[in-house]
């Protein structure tokens, strides 16, 4: 079983950011948790936003498709997309294999932090 990185923050919608604290102006990497990846099953396709897209915390703006279902991707923070993980175009399964490193989705320059939990609170909410 994959462990939750304790230095990340998490949203109720199962997204993570790679920072223990975030403020406006920070750039953070975003992905989905192993809990979401396991629930989806084998991920076969991901639809990510274009670079320079503005997103709002809690907003759905992309999709993850698996052999079981299609699920929305939600923004855990508000900001502007600065990069997307192009490796996912050829191998969306990286999200299943390594959700907290190679399977990241996009990077965003934060304009407003969202309502996020630490690893302990996220784990407790998903027991």
N, C-alpha and C positions, 0 to 999 in steps of 0.2 A: 504494500500500500504506500502511496505517495504521501509524504508529510507536507503540511502547509508551511511555507516559509514564514518564520515569525517576524521578519523585518518587512513584510508586505502588509498592505491594507486590502480589505475585501468589501464588496457590495452585496446587498441582499440578492441581487440577480446573478451572483456567482462570477463576477469579474474581479480581477485583482489589479493592483498597481504596485510597482516595485519600489515603494518608498514607505517608511514608517511614519513619516509626516509629510504633508504636501501643502504648498502655498501657491498663490497666484504667481506666475512667471516660471515655475518649475516645469521641467519636461520629464514626463514619466512614461514608462512602458506599461501596456495594458494587455491582459490576456484573460482566458477563462480558467476557472479552477479545475483541479482534477476531479472534484465531485461532479461538476457539470459535464466534464468530458466523459466520465464513466457512465453517467446517466444517459448521455446521447448515444453511446456506443461508438462504433468505428466512424470517425469523421472523414468524409470524402470530398467536401468542398466548403470553402468559406468565401463569403461576399463581403469585402472590406470597403470602406469609404476611400475616396480619392484624397491624396495629400492636399492640404489647405482647406479641407471641409471643417466647418464649425459644428461642434456637437455640444449638447447640453446634458448635464448629469441626469440620469434616469431615462434618457431618450433612446429609443431603439433606432438603429441606423445601419445595421448589417445583419447577415444571417450565417449560421453554421448549419450545414447539411450533413446528416449521418445516414447510415443504412437504416436507422429506426425512424428519424424524424427531421424536421427543420426547426431551428430555434433562433430567436432574435438575439442579436448582440446589443447590449446596452452600454451606454457611456457611464462609467463610475464617477467621472469628473467632467466639468465643462471646460472647453478649450478648443484649440485648433490642431488638427491632425498634422504632424510633421513628418511621419514616416509610416509605412506599412511593411509587414513582414512578407516580402515577395517570395520567400522560400515556400510559403503555404500554397502558392499557385500550383506548384508541381507536387507538393507533398503535404496536403492538409492533415494527414495522419500525425504530423509532428505535434499537433495539439494533444493527441492521446499519448504519444510517446514521452513528451517532455513539456508539459503545459506551462511550467514556470521559467523555462529558459528558451530553448529552440522553438517552442510553440507559441511564442508571444504573438499578438495580433497587430498592434499599432503603437505608435508613440504620439503623445499629445502634449502641447504646451498649455498648461493649466491657466484658465482665467478665473475659475471658481471651483474649489474642492467640493466634492459631493459628500453625502452622508455615508461614511465608511466605517468599517469595524476592524479591530485588530484580529490576529489569528485566533486568539482564545475565544473571542466573542463569536467569530464566524463559525468555528468548530462547534461551539455550544448550540448555535442556532441550527446546525445541520446534523445533530446527533440522531 
